[in-house]
Amino acid sequence: MNSFPLGLIVFCAALFCFSPNTSSAKKLSRCDLAKELFFKFKFAKRLIPSLICLAEFGSRLNTSAVSEVKEDGSRAHGIFQIKDQDYCSVDADVRSECKVECEKLRDRKLDDDIRCVRQILSKHGLSYWEEWVKNCRGKYLMHFIHACFI
Ligand SMILES: *[C@@H]1O[C@H](CO)[C@@H](O)[C@H](O)[C@H]1NC(C)=O
């Protein structure tokens, strides 16, 4: 019998399953994030290693990350780990500083994350993030963007 069509269908199904779907990609590379921060969001280059370090230790560069409950009872959301109870809200209650639902910080679209990050930076600086204080502050960070801009 002619089994070719079945083989073809299996092959195509496998291809579909394993091809990276960029719209739902959750884990970014350091360089993808660095380039997006620089070219799309126009961050100063000197800030980028710190932001990559923060994203790496905060979320493992996972755009949909959500943390365990912290000591203050909050959870942190998204690639930059922004906390509910201050900067994002768990429901439609928009009293949070960034007036954004935490859920929106957990998708691949970084516009609202960045808007909120800028607000946090202007108010607290990078010290808002304990992951940054613990793992990035005062450290050599240039390797986080190594070969991203050549
Ligand atoms: C990203 O984080 C989400 C939520 O915590 C988790 O379900 C998912 O497995 C993580 N993805 C990767 C690639 O680590």
The ligand as a Tripos MOL2 file, in Angstrom:
@<TRIPOS>MOLECULE
LIG
   14    14     1     0     0
SMALL
NO_CHARGES

@<TRIPOS>ATOM
      1 C1          8.6280   30.0590   32.4400 C.3       1 LIG1
      2 O1          7.8610   30.3370   33.5880 O.3       1 LIG1
      3 C2          6.5980   29.7060   33.5970 C.3       1 LIG1
      4 C3          5.8440   30.2180   34.8250 C.3       1 LIG1
      5 O2          6.5820   30.0350   36.0180 O.3       1 LIG1
      6 C4          6.8090   28.2010   33.6110 C.3       1 LIG1
      7 O3          5.5550   27.5560   33.6000 O.3       1 LIG1
      8 C5          7.6080   27.8100   32.3780 C.3       1 LIG1
      9 O4          7.8830   26.4290   32.4170 O.3       1 LIG1
     10 C6          8.9090   28.5820   32.3290 C.3       1 LIG1
     11 N1          9.5830   28.2940   31.0630 N.am      1 LIG1
     12 C7         10.8790   27.9740   30.9900 C.2       1 LIG1
     13 C8         11.4120   27.7340   29.6370 C.3       1 LIG1
     14 O5         11.5790   27.8710   31.9850 O.2       1 LIG1
@<TRIPOS>BOND
     1     1     2 1
     2     1    10 1
     3     2     3 1
     4     3     4 1
     5     3     6 1
     6     4     5 1
     7     6     7 1
     8     6     8 1
     9     8     9 1
    10     8    10 1
    11    10    11 1
    12    11    12 1
    13    12    13 1
    14    12    14 2
@<TRIPOS>SUBSTRUCTURE
     1 LIG1         1 GROUP 0 **** ****
